[in-house]
Amino acid sequence: QVQVVESGGGLVQPGGSLRLSCAASGTVFSINAMNWYRQAPGKQRELVATITTSSSTNYADSVKGRFTISRDNAKNTVYLQMNSLKPEDTAVYYCKAHIRVLGLRDGQDYWGQGTQVTVSS
């Protein structure tokens, strides 16, 4: 049994900051790549940021210079620090982690339930 849970969303004014957290729990053996996605109303889900096991990162052009993804392997947690937030950042943010479960050879993707981020005056 593995659970992936996001937290940290909320309402913030333009120019403000939020830090999202995504924690995996349960029978986790190892976690490979971890990703943040977002989906705004009426739009397709898009990849926002990726971090590998070696902490190599990639970002969507729309968030480069404003968002930072990081991970704490000891806590099985990935973070998304969001600064200089814009109204167009408003979306439900989802965490996806490729996780190997204890006792099984192959890993699989696990999704969190999503956390709402609203940027508005």
C-alpha positions in Angstrom: 0.0 0.0 0.0 1.4 3.3 -1.1 -0.1 6.8 -0.8 1.0 10.0 -2.4 -0.5 13.1 -0.8 0.0 16.8 -1.9 -0.4 19.7 0.5 0.3 23.4 0.6 -2.1 24.8 -1.9 -4.3 27.8 -1.3 -5.3 31.3 -2.3 -2.5 33.8 -2.8 -2.2 37.3 -4.4 -0.3 37.9 -7.6 3.4 38.1 -6.8 3.1 35.9 -3.8 4.6 32.6 -3.0 3.5 29.1 -2.0 5.4 25.9 -1.3 3.7 22.6 -2.3 4.7 19.3 -0.7 4.2 15.8 -2.0 4.8 12.9 0.4 4.8 9.2 -0.4 4.1 6.8 2.4 3.5 3.1 2.9 5.6 0.2 1.7 8.0 2.4 -0.4 11.3 0.8 -1.3 12.6 3.5 -3.6 11.4 6.5 -5.6 12.8 7.4 -9.0 11.6 10.5 -10.9 9.1 12.8 -9.3 7.0 15.3 -11.2 4.6 18.1 -10.7 1.7 18.6 -13.2 -1.1 21.1 -13.2 -4.4 21.4 -14.8 -6.4 24.6 -15.2 -10.1 24.8 -16.0 -10.7 23.9 -19.6 -7.1 23.0 -20.3 -5.1 19.9 -20.6 -2.9 18.7 -17.8 0.6 19.9 -18.3 4.0 18.9 -16.9 5.4 21.7 -14.8 8.6 20.3 -13.3 10.6 17.1 -13.0 13.4 16.0 -10.7 15.4 12.9 -11.1 17.1 10.6 -8.6 20.3 12.6 -9.1 18.4 15.9 -8.5 18.6 17.0 -12.1 15.7 19.3 -12.9 13.6 20.4 -15.8 10.9 23.1 -16.0 8.2 24.2 -18.3 9.1 27.5 -20.0 6.2 29.2 -18.3 7.6 28.7 -14.8 11.4 28.9 -15.3 13.0 31.3 -13.0 9.9 31.3 -10.7 9.4 27.7 -9.6 11.9 25.4 -8.0 11.5 21.6 -7.6 13.5 19.8 -4.9 13.4 16.5 -3.1 14.2 15.0 0.3 14.9 11.4 -0.2 14.9 10.6 3.5 11.4 11.9 3.8 10.1 10.5 0.5 9.0 14.0 -0.3 9.2 16.4 -3.3 8.6 20.1 -3.0 7.6 22.8 -5.4 8.5 26.3 -4.3 6.4 28.8 -6.3 7.5 32.4 -6.3 6.2 35.5 -8.2 2.9 33.8 -8.8 0.7 34.9 -11.6 -3.1 34.5 -12.2 -2.3 32.1 -15.1 -0.6 29.8 -12.5 -4.1 29.0 -11.1 -4.7 25.3 -11.4 -5.0 22.0 -9.6 -1.4 20.8 -9.0 -0.7 17.1 -9.0 2.3 15.1 -7.9 3.3 12.0 -9.8 6.1 9.7 -8.5 7.5 6.6 -10.0 7.7 4.3 -6.9 9.1 0.8 -6.4 7.1 -1.0 -3.7 8.9 -3.0 -1.1 9.0 -6.6 -2.2 8.3 -6.0 -5.9 10.9 -5.6 -8.6 9.1 -3.2 -10.9 8.0 0.3 -10.1 4.9 2.2 -11.2 3.5 5.6 -11.3 1.5 6.9 -8.4 -0.6 10.1 -8.5 -1.6 12.3 -5.7 -5.2 13.7 -5.3 -4.2 17.2 -6.3 -4.1 20.5 -4.4 -5.8 23.7 -5.6 -3.6 26.8 -6.2 -5.5 30.0 -6.8 -3.7 33.3 -7.7 -6.1 36.2 -7.5 -6.5 39.7 -6.1 
